[in-house]
Amino acid sequence: MKINKSGATFSSIVGIGAKIKKMMDETGEEYLFLNRGINAVCPIDLSKVIPLIDFNSTNIQVYPPNKGTVGLRDAINNDYFDGNSSVENISITSGGMTAIDLPIQILDLDTVYFSKYYWGSYAKICQVRGVNWATFHNLTDFINDVKVIRNSVDGADKKIAVLLCDPNNPVGNKLDDAFMLEAIKELNALNVIVFFDSPYRKIFNDHTDTIYVALLKLENVIITESFSKSMGLSGQRIGFIHSTNKDFNEELNIRLLYGFNGVNAFAQELITVLLTTEEGKKAVSDFKKNTVEGLQKNIQYLKEHNLLVEKLYQNSTPVGIFTVINISEEELLRHKIGSVGMVYFTNEKTEEVTQWSRICVSVPHQKFKSFFDKMLMH
Ligand SMILES: Cc1ncc(COP(=O)(O)O)c(C=O)c1O
């Protein structure tokens, strides 16, 4: 059997999780799983929402429309774009990972760029799809570099894309919105495809967030989204892609059909009910409120104990759901705290970076505090 090997390696984060789980089973002791990428301050309470779903309906029992149900796409148009986009621009995907992978397959690209501290899957997706990737120091430097490329003899037509994640995974920092929007506008004008991949943003915002409407006017922007983080529903595997480009959407429709043949109808119905009914909206808003409260308390604790890597937060604000702290993965594990070493999120293999780790701060505060208090006592 001859295999077309991509050369990409399996996720180290999944491996670290399995190792900690094994240690927990072997010792019978409790561990704090801050290595994961999910909101765990509280689950979303679906008890008032489930009765609203008719499991006998054909909406759930038969193939869903290829791009997703009109009801869900319409709900997304209202919730994200204040009704200013169109269901034609929105395609439902099975999660955010697929929402990034499909455009990377479809677009003709020379290089995809992302920030120097990046979610490892960005690089792996590019590698699997045979697309070059590179990193940049910060957005201002990147825009200047693109201007130089665009003014060079062979750079004018270079097919460049950038993946932007804000709040960022792994740093958990948030850029100033006005600054970020201006940067995206400049990149759009420089003919750079901008993937706005910010699934953590909605945790902190509701339908009044105006950024998505502003992005609508920019033809080179593709929004890749997920309900895994803002609704805590990573198990449902559901997200979406938004683009105003007709040719792109036509090819996407074809790839969705032959790659997936539709996205799970139950998950689509569930998200529709969460976005459109009073019970659903309340469940989402309660989930976000509790989550943000927990994030803030945990980040405050880290600040008070000088555990944040301050230099990563100089021109931005730490908001979560991740933060980078100045204690190594090994040291944290000695105190039964799971984390992921920052070496997995950057190509910079400096001594300093080996002493940092990414932790997920989306866990109940009392539990977080008790593990860190114990560690700091030693
Ligand atoms: C920056 C970023 N984009 C996209 C995703 C993908 O989300 P999903 O779980 O829906 O595949 C993640 C998940 O961790 C992420 O961190």
PDBQT file of the ligand as one rigid body, heavy atoms in Angstrom, charges set to zero:
ROOT
HETATM    1  C1  LIG A 401      -7.319  29.553  16.684  1.00  0.00    +0.000 C 
HETATM    2  C2  LIG A 401      -8.216  28.390  16.473  1.00  0.00    +0.000 A 
HETATM    3  N1  LIG A 401      -8.911  28.304  15.321  1.00  0.00    +0.000 NA
HETATM    4  C3  LIG A 401      -9.729  27.281  15.081  1.00  0.00    +0.000 A 
HETATM    5  C4  LIG A 401      -9.880  26.255  15.989  1.00  0.00    +0.000 A 
HETATM    6  C5  LIG A 401     -10.747  25.082  15.595  1.00  0.00    +0.000 C 
HETATM    7  O1  LIG A 401     -11.875  24.919  16.303  1.00  0.00    +0.000 OA
HETATM    8  P1  LIG A 401     -12.750  23.575  16.192  1.00  0.00    +0.000 P 
HETATM    9  O2  LIG A 401     -12.670  22.952  17.520  1.00  0.00    +0.000 OA
HETATM   10  O3  LIG A 401     -14.109  24.046  15.893  1.00  0.00    +0.000 OA
HETATM   11  O4  LIG A 401     -12.199  22.711  15.107  1.00  0.00    +0.000 OA
HETATM   12  C6  LIG A 401      -9.179  26.284  17.200  1.00  0.00    +0.000 A 
HETATM   13  C7  LIG A 401      -9.306  25.194  18.174  1.00  0.00    +0.000 C 
HETATM   14  O5  LIG A 401      -8.585  25.050  19.112  1.00  0.00    +0.000 OA
HETATM   15  C8  LIG A 401      -8.319  27.384  17.440  1.00  0.00    +0.000 A 
HETATM   16  O6  LIG A 401      -7.616  27.475  18.569  1.00  0.00    +0.000 OA
ENDROOT
TORSDOF 0
